[in-house]
Amino acid sequence: MVSPISSSPVLTQDELKKIAAYKAVDYVESGMVLGLGTGSTAYYAVNRIGELLKQGKLTNIIGIPTSKKTEEQAISLGIPLSDLDTHPVLDLAIDGADEVDTYLNLVKGRGGSLLREKMVEGACKKFVVIVDESKMVKTLGGSGLAMPVEIVPFCWNFTAKRLERLFSDAAGCVAKLRVGDTGKPFMTDNMNYIVDLYFKGEMGDLKVVSDEILRLAGVVEHGMFIDMATTVIVAGECGITVKNK
Ligand SMILES: O=C[C@H](O)[C@H](O)[C@H](O)COP(=O)(O)O
């Protein structure tokens, strides 16, 4: 069901992200252990949680950040933090996504944080994903944009070529090493590299593709989040849509 947002004519993508994020924070209750996502959409949710804590409308929250950047943001907002060693089961995580398909499978990691996100969000009882409508796709990888894979730096080119070869019979893909602002390889929080896969066609069975990628030595994790989201909140020009698994 679509709930109307407002009568204002055109909302920016950032405004839509904020609307989805605020809606997701309605799911947060005092006393929860929360997974704090990463990216420009999750940023709004983390800010809102900090604001509600400050106002005393939320109490006893413990946050588990999914990146160093989110950790810094949470510390600046005074959100108490912990980790998966101390809190192996989380009540709820809120995070953005780069793509969401019709079955609520996701592509994540275009901002570089997929490994910690997958660890934290895989340990949550509920995982609420927040997106603006531009992220909705029919099939993952179908947007022609990157599907990130975190790999170890050792002989990265060898691993990138093996990733390309995995798809040479079916979809076909080009693997590109992600480069940071300095012109050097982008480094994840875990001191790994990212190879972005650009598919020429549909990936096929996501679980099969996932297993094949993870079987390659040198691969740490990929950005497909299959069967993980329990709720997706989509903010669009016509309103908010909440999709539940
Ligand atoms: O690595 C980044 C994360 O997976 C983000 O959650 C994802 O890229 C979506 O980011 P944004 O909300 O900025 O579009």
The ligand as an SDF file (V2000), in Angstrom:
LIG
                    3D

 14 13  0  0  0  0  0  0  0  0999 V2000
   28.5440    0.2210    0.8100 O   0  0  0  0  0  0  0  0  0  0  0  0
   27.5470    0.8810    0.9840 C   0  0  0  0  0  0  0  0  0  0  0  0
   26.2580    0.3650    1.4480 C   0  0  0  0  0  0  0  0  0  0  0  0
   25.9670   -0.9260    1.0490 O   0  0  0  0  0  0  0  0  0  0  0  0
   25.0970    1.3150    1.2100 C   0  0  0  0  0  0  0  0  0  0  0  0
   24.0960    0.9440    2.0900 O   0  0  0  0  0  0  0  0  0  0  0  0
   24.5570    1.2670   -0.2060 C   0  0  0  0  0  0  0  0  0  0  0  0
   25.6110    1.5370   -1.1030 O   0  0  0  0  0  0  0  0  0  0  0  0
   23.4530    2.3110   -0.4070 C   0  0  0  0  0  0  0  0  0  0  0  0
   23.9840    3.5730   -0.2040 O   0  0  0  0  0  0  0  0  0  0  0  0
   23.1510    4.9030   -0.4200 P   0  0  0  0  0  0  0  0  0  0  0  0
   22.0910    4.9280    0.6210 O   0  0  0  0  0  0  0  0  0  0  0  0
   24.1660    5.9880   -0.2460 O   0  0  0  0  0  0  0  0  0  0  0  0
   22.6050    4.8730   -1.8010 O   0  0  0  0  0  0  0  0  0  0  0  0
  1  2  2  0
  2  3  1  0
  3  4  1  0
  3  5  1  0
  5  6  1  0
  5  7  1  0
  7  8  1  0
  7  9  1  0
  9 10  1  0
 10 11  1  0
 11 12  2  0
 11 13  1  0
 11 14  1  0
M  END
$$$$
